[in-house]
Amino acid sequence: DQQVKQNSPSLSVQEGRISILNCDYTNSMFDYFLWYKKYPAEGPTFLISISSIKDKNEDGRFTVFLNKSAKHLSLHIVPSQPGDSAVYFCAATNTGNQFYFGTGTSLTVIP
Amino acid sequence: EPEVTQTPSHQVTQMGQEVILRCVPISNHLYFYWYRQILGQKVEFLVSFYNNEISEKSEIFDDQFSVERPDGSNFTLKIRSTKLEDSAMYFCASIWGLSTDTQYFGPGTRLTVL
């Protein structure tokens, strides 16, 4: 039962362009969504989050958009940099007790 | 910056053996989690822990698994009798409170069951 889905296992983007990573969820009770970045051999690192009462949250080059009616969120990285190359996980929770993760999208930013 | 630490970084064990994975969460954090990631698959929630008891656990967290906070700093995951399918990266995480938006992850322990 995969409640959070990332349908694109990989994405390649030219440096300086926009990276858009997508995530879909099925549980309408989720009220908090997070994006994590993971480098090989390291634990996930928190990147940005959004509460269900908002539809957009911005932090520097990173913006997360939430479309509750479509149960969809996306992470935009502008401009993309080679150091952004990593696996990005979307996660969701409704109680903070249990976090559901997507399968990840591997982003490659080409110099 | 505070960080979550995990030991060992890599554990190799024989099937049927018991293993204990150790984590030191950030000192003033109150909620603790274990996750695992089988190679090439998604990060899976195992268990959350608060106030010295399990808050929530997933279907994966069966009777072979247990968690403990034996002192004020360590948070351990024990697998009583390891199976081949327990081979994975195990991540510990901690947060200060449920409303916080930053869940700090440790670097992980790679468990290999032979």
Interface residues (C-beta under 8 A of the other chain):
Chain A: Q2 Y32 L34 Y36 A41 E42 G43 P44 T45 F46 S49 F89 A91 T95 G96 N97 Q98 F99 Y100 F101 G102 T103 G104
Chain B: V4 Q6 Y31 Y33 Y35 Q41 K42 V43 E44 F45 S48 S55 E56 S58 F91 A93 I95 L98 S99 D101 T102 Q103 Y104 F105 G106 P107 G108
